[in-house]
């Protein structure tokens, strides 16, 4: 089936984190099959360098006026309300692209699909709660309620949508990754080259919801309860500063005397990210809230053992022996890390199970096939796909 799809998102660059991959990859795959796909997003400082990675997809990037957090862009609104798509798919909520999507739906009377991407989870709703109540009253409740389908990444996110009061059909389709060729390992990163210690890697935004303050405190506690183990490992925190959180964390690392044990290595993309994943020894994500973290799927694809909280919304990782659940609190997190980081057999088994889990359930081929079925059903009707509830 050929269709004309519009995709609306915030950032069109790696500044979007995992959302950059989870929007861009299926858009390019759908456009190649063929469908006409146009992606609308907001311009940021990294867009010009990322523009080439959207090859095969029509991309329109719009300047933001006023605070970047709100994303006000009258040019985006004008482009969308005059666009003639069969369907519009919005990724992310609580900012101006939601308003523009709702305006398109009301003008055209055509269907929209909304992927909140974890932004209706309880922790996310408590964060900046006053602003979100205002946005709800102005347009977000109308936008969400008017969607033909809501897209959840997993059962937990679908439950959050229902708890929020939404009664729309919900399609449960996860994120995906491409399995790397592990026989062609990228070079060891320069920041690893002069240090023989093993690396526990965090990869993502430097933001309070990621639990990094608790992780750093746990790493300090680990050095107390298992000094031999902590001497053989170091914690590497890779990502970009979201909202000025990095400065506070750097001060805390210094005050705890961890400057030789915790490294902030900045944002990683492309080959740099592949090198970090290929040469790390384990991966950690101590988040308070996630939709479905791309970083965990990527870590599994590289056979890395994963330590994550239940808020990462990948319970199958625990059930199938691909991940170790860590508490959010620092002291018990340290105890869990101490139990497992020294068990080489356990780490290898976790990594192998994680790679198998990705191969079985989370490749982009599976995801894109389900998205095509969802789009066809939303536009034309017919038999409801099995993943829609």
Secondary structure, DSSP 8 states (H G I E B T S, - for coil): ---EEEEEEEESSGGGTHHHHHHHHHHHHHHTTT-EEEEEEE--TTHHHHGGGGTTSEEEEE---S-TTTT--HHHHHHHHT---SEEEEE--SSHHHHHHHHHHHHH--EEEEE-TTTTSHHHHHTTHHHHHHHIIIIIHHHHHT-SEEEESSHHHHHHHHHHT--SEEEE----B----TTS-----HHHHT--SEEEEEES-B-GGGTHHHHHHHHHHHHHH-HHHHHHEEEEEES-BSSSHHHHHHHHHHHTT-TTTEEEEE---HHHHHHHHHH-SEEEE--S--SS-HHHHHHHHTT-EEEE-GGG--HHHHHTTSEEE--SSHHHHHHHHHHHHT-HHHHHHHHHHHHHHHHHH-BHHHHHHHHHHHHHHHHH--S--TTB-
